[in-house]
Amino acid sequence: MKQARIHCPYCGSLATLRPASAIHGLSDISAGTYLYVCRRWPACDAYVTADRRTKQPLGTLANGDLRHKRILAHHA
């Protein structure tokens, strides 16, 4: 599975594929999950979840504010 080449819309850095546990810590939710994370993380707080099977991003990188707005939109 080829890693996608994604640039952060906030700072322009490349994003790298990392285990979610590196960001969220060890938990049942993060087990087996991967994220595309801005290389400047944690200074730049942008990331997006990757598909468990294909490892392709499930959207665009989002900072904390946009992730919160997306959660609210999904709840609506």
C-alpha positions in Angstrom: 0.0 0.0 0.0 1.5 3.3 -1.1 1.5 6.2 1.3 -0.3 9.3 -0.1 1.7 12.5 -0.5 -0.2 15.1 1.4 0.7 18.7 2.1 -0.6 20.4 5.2 -3.0 23.2 4.2 -2.0 25.2 7.4 1.8 25.3 7.2 2.7 23.6 3.9 4.7 20.7 5.4 4.3 17.1 4.3 2.2 14.8 6.3 3.4 11.3 7.4 1.5 8.2 8.1 1.8 7.4 11.8 0.0 5.1 14.2 -2.9 6.9 16.0 -1.4 5.7 19.3 1.5 8.1 18.7 -1.0 11.0 18.8 -3.8 9.8 21.1 -1.9 7.3 23.3 -2.7 3.7 23.7 -6.4 2.9 23.7 -8.8 0.5 22.2 -10.0 3.2 19.8 -6.5 3.9 18.4 -5.5 0.2 18.1 -4.8 -0.5 14.4 -5.7 3.0 13.3 -3.3 5.2 11.4 -3.3 9.0 10.8 -1.7 11.3 8.3 0.0 13.8 10.6 1.7 17.1 9.7 5.4 16.7 10.1 5.4 19.8 12.3 3.1 18.2 14.8 2.5 19.1 17.7 3.3 22.8 16.7 0.9 22.3 13.8 -2.1 20.3 15.1 -3.3 19.0 11.7 -4.0 15.3 11.0 -6.6 13.1 9.3 -7.5 9.4 9.8 -6.4 6.9 7.2 -8.5 4.0 5.9 -7.7 0.8 7.9 -7.3 -1.3 4.8 -5.9 0.9 2.1 -4.1 3.5 4.3 -5.5 6.3 2.1 -6.6 9.5 3.8 -10.3 9.7 4.7 -10.5 13.5 4.0 -8.2 16.5 4.3 -5.9 17.4 7.2 -7.7 19.4 9.8 -6.5 21.4 12.8 -8.2 21.1 16.2 -10.8 23.8 15.4 -11.9 22.2 12.1 -12.0 18.7 13.7 -14.3 20.0 16.4 -16.6 21.6 13.7 -16.7 18.4 11.7 -17.7 16.4 14.9 -20.5 18.9 15.5 -21.6 18.6 11.8 -21.7 14.8 12.1 -23.8 14.9 15.2 -26.3 17.2 13.5 
